[in-house]
Amino acid sequence: MLDLNEIAMFVQVVQAGSFAEAARRLSMPPNTLSRQVLQLENHLGVRLLQRSTRKLNLTDAGRALYGRSAAQVEELLQAAQQLTEAQQEPSGLVRVAVPADFFDFFQLDWVAEFLREHPAVQLDFVLSDGRADLISEGIDVAFRGGELPDSSLVARRLSTNHTGLVASPAYLALRGTPAQLEDLSHHVCIRASKTVGRGLWRLEGPQGPEQVEVTGSFSANTAQAQLKAAVAGLGIALLPMTIATQNLRAGTLCEVLPHYRQSNGGLYVVYPSRKQVPRGVTAFVDAVVQRLDLR
């Protein structure tokens, strides 16, 4: 008699792209999963997958079975998940890919609080400014900024990010507040490293794109260092508002020329698939959104 569980395992392998990744998602040994699919092939009397050391390819029979059964399997899995979700606590290992400066604006004590609230969850962070391959590296969720390239991944925009001008109250009290963009050329500005002499800032204003030449005595190659310099009163900085938000609320920074900004895409959360996202993943994403006030 045909085992429907074997068909479900086959669908999971096809969606994951490999036995190893499907086994990781299902929390079972890869050889057990491979045996289930082999038994299905024996029951049907046809080969469903062409196996190689690098990838799996569907045969014509496998493609036909997947096309007829995948939607039904997903509906059954979602129904079962919805029935048990309310009773289940978030649990398991969650691998999170984040930019290298993620913990400059998402505080570690927030992570500690999240883990206290969800003691059955373990977080494994992969910090890099490169784009991790979510499937091959076993990443459950990634936070990415800027414009996203087209891909098969599932992305949800958390915020529309932009870069704006900020300065400390002490600096503005000493040097005055610029009234128009060209006034910046007479102020001390905090710039990115590798800018020799005057730098050129291009911004979108009420009349469209404008630019101004700026200069200053302090530059740094990270936004976090430029932020600290602005708080210390070293000049006017052009920064992503995501990292400046807390200082603006605390009053240690003020917006300068708020009608001028640079658009730099947004902040996105990216998943390998929109189906069967683990509860530990959704709980952590919700914590990030809440803490960074991105709703």
C-alpha positions, -999 to 999 in steps of 0.1 A, spaced: 0 0 0 13 35 -9 26 54 21 14 91 19 42 100 44 67 89 17 51 113 -8 54 141 18 91 134 23 96 134 -15 80 168 -17 101 182 11 133 170 -6 123 186 -39 115 219 -22 147 219 -2 169 210 -32 189 183 -14 184 155 11 207 172 36 188 205 36 154 187 38 167 165 66 178 197 85 144 213 81 127 181 92 151 174 120 158 138 109 189 119 96 195 123 58 199 86 53 164 80 68 149 106 44 168 90 15 154 56 25 119 69 25 122 83 -10 138 51 -22 109 31 -8 85 54 -26 103 48 -59 101 10 -52 64 12 -45 57 31 -77 82 12 -98 97 44 -113 127 65 -106 117 100 -93 151 116 -87 184 115 -105 209 118 -77 244 132 -80 270 145 -55 260 181 -62 223 183 -69 191 164 -75 173 164 -108 137 154 -112 128 127 -137 97 131 -158 79 108 -134 92 128 -105 82 161 -120 47 148 -126 43 134 -91 56 166 -76 32 188 -97 2 167 -87 10 163 -50 30 194 -37 0 217 -32 -20 191 -13 10 182 9 15 219 17 -22 223 26 -21 194 49 11 206 66 -2 241 70 -35 228 85 -16 207 110 7 236 118 -22 259 124 -39 234 147 -8 231 169 8 265 166 -12 281 194 0 254 218 37 254 207 64 275 222 91 288 198 120 264 200 150 251 181 181 265 165 176 297 144 204 307 121 203 345 114 223 362 87 228 399 95 250 428 84 284 431 101 272 462 121 239 446 132 248 447 169 257 484 166 220 492 165 203 460 178 216 457 214 228 425 229 207 430 260 177 428 237 190 394 225 194 383 262 158 394 269 145 375 239 163 343 250 149 347 285 114 349 271 120 320 247 144 296 266 139 268 241 153 289 212 190 290 203 203 319 181 232 315 158 243 347 141 262 349 108 276 385 106 288 396 72 283 424 47 282 398 19 250 381 8 248 347 24 234 318 4 204 310 26 199 275 12 235 262 10 245 278 44 214 266 62 202 302 71 167 304 84 163 342 81 184 371 69 181 409 75 193 429 45 195 466 37 194 484 4 179 473 -29 173 435 -32 181 417 -64 155 395 -80 157 360 -66 136 330 -56 138 341 -19 109 355 0 114 391 12 93 413 34 101 450 37 104 461 73 111 498 67 118 523 40 153 534 49 168 567 41 199 588 49 195 622 65 216 650 81 221 651 118 242 671 143 245 674 181 227 703 199 261 715 211 275 718 176 244 736 164 245 760 194 281 768 186 280 770 148 244 777 140 217 756 121 219 755 83 189 770 66 195 757 31 216 730 16 244 753 3 250 764 39 266 730 45 297 742 25 304 766 54 300 740 82 322 712 95 309 679 81 317 644 91 325 623 60 332 588 49 369 578 47 389 581 15 374 616 8 403 639 1 397 677 4 360 685 -3 334 658 -6 303 659 -26 269 651 -10 240 644 -33 205 646 -18 169 647 -28 152 680 -17 119 698 -22 130 709 -57 145 675 -67 181 663 -67 207 688 -54 244 685 -44 268 704 -22 305 703 -15 314 697 21 346 695 41 356 686 77 384 675 99 370 640 108 362 611 86 356 574 93 348 543 73 318 531 93 284 547 99 287 539 136 319 558 140 304 588 122 274 586 144 296 587 176 315 617 161 283 635 155 271 629 190 304 642 203 299 675 184 325 670 157 302 682 129 272 674 107 269 639 95 249 622 67 237 589 82 212 562 78 183 572 100 179 537 113 210 540 134 204 576 144 168 571 156 176 564 192 199 594 195 173 616 179 147 604 205 171 609 233 179 644 221 217 638 217 212 644 180 190 668 160 179 665 124 194 691 101 175 702 69 150 674 74 135 679 39 168 667 23 176 630 23 191 601 3 171 570 -4 190 538 2 163 512 -3 150 497 29 154 471 55 142 436 45 137 403 62 144 374 38 134 338 41 143 307 20 105 299 17 73 315 29 59 280 39 64 264 73 85 292 88 96 280 123 80 297 152 114 306 166 121 325 134 89 345 134 93 353 172 128 367 166 117 388 136 88 402 157 113 411 184 135 430 160 106 449 145 93 458 179 127 469 193 137 489 163 102 504 160 99 494 123 61 489 121 
